[in-house]
């Protein structure tokens, strides 16, 4: 079952690890950014954060394209 994993080179594992770190960093940044923003209602903020937690890749991409422009940053 795992015989093909032995054929993966260390460089390929490095690329996979780098992509995984970028994925996690992007999702964490989106969640923290949504946490800092004021969306006018707490329900919208909770909805964005839940979307990013339960559907990470699509939620983060949707937040980048739609959600980030909806809220205002608070200090």
C-alpha positions as CSV (number, residue, x, y, z in Angstrom):
1,X,0.0,0.0,0.0
2,X,2.8,2.4,0.9
3,X,5.4,1.2,-1.6
4,X,5.1,4.3,-3.8
5,X,5.8,6.6,-0.9
6,X,9.4,5.2,-0.8
7,X,9.9,6.5,-4.4
8,X,9.2,10.1,-3.3
9,X,12.4,12.1,-3.2
10,X,13.4,14.4,-0.3
11,X,12.9,17.4,-2.6
12,X,9.4,16.4,-3.3
13,X,8.7,16.0,0.4
14,X,10.1,19.4,0.9
15,X,7.7,20.9,-1.7
16,X,4.8,19.1,0.0
17,X,5.9,20.4,3.4
18,X,6.3,24.0,2.0
19,X,2.8,23.9,0.4
20,X,1.4,22.6,3.7
21,X,3.0,25.4,5.7
22,X,1.7,28.0,3.2
23,X,-1.8,26.5,3.4
24,X,-1.8,26.6,7.2
25,X,-0.3,30.1,7.4
26,X,-2.9,31.5,4.9
27,X,-5.7,30.0,6.8
28,X,-4.4,31.2,10.2
29,X,-3.9,34.7,8.8
30,X,-7.4,34.8,7.5
31,X,-8.9,33.7,10.8
32,X,-6.9,36.2,12.7
33,X,-7.8,39.0,10.3
34,X,-11.5,38.2,10.5
35,X,-11.2,38.2,14.3
36,X,-9.8,41.8,14.2
37,X,-12.4,43.2,11.8
38,X,-15.7,44.7,12.6
39,X,-18.4,43.3,10.2
40,X,-21.3,45.3,11.6
41,X,-22.7,42.1,13.3
42,X,-21.1,39.5,15.3
43,X,-23.0,36.8,13.4
44,X,-21.2,37.7,10.2
45,X,-17.8,37.5,11.9
46,X,-18.7,34.1,13.4
47,X,-19.9,32.9,10.0
48,X,-16.6,33.8,8.3
49,X,-14.5,32.2,11.1
50,X,-16.7,29.0,11.0
51,X,-16.4,28.8,7.3
52,X,-12.6,29.1,7.5
53,X,-12.4,26.5,10.3
54,X,-14.7,23.9,8.8
55,X,-13.9,24.4,5.1
56,X,-10.3,25.7,5.3
57,X,-9.2,26.1,1.7
58,X,-12.4,27.4,0.2
59,X,-13.2,29.4,3.3
60,X,-9.8,31.2,3.2
61,X,-10.1,31.9,-0.6
62,X,-13.7,33.2,-0.2
63,X,-12.5,35.4,2.7
64,X,-9.7,36.8,0.5
65,X,-12.0,37.6,-2.3
66,X,-15.2,38.7,-0.5
67,X,-15.0,38.9,3.3
68,X,-11.8,41.0,3.7
69,X,-13.4,43.9,1.9
70,X,-16.7,43.8,3.9
71,X,-15.3,44.4,7.3
72,X,-13.4,47.4,8.8
73,X,-10.3,46.9,10.8
74,X,-10.5,47.8,14.5
75,X,-7.7,48.6,16.7
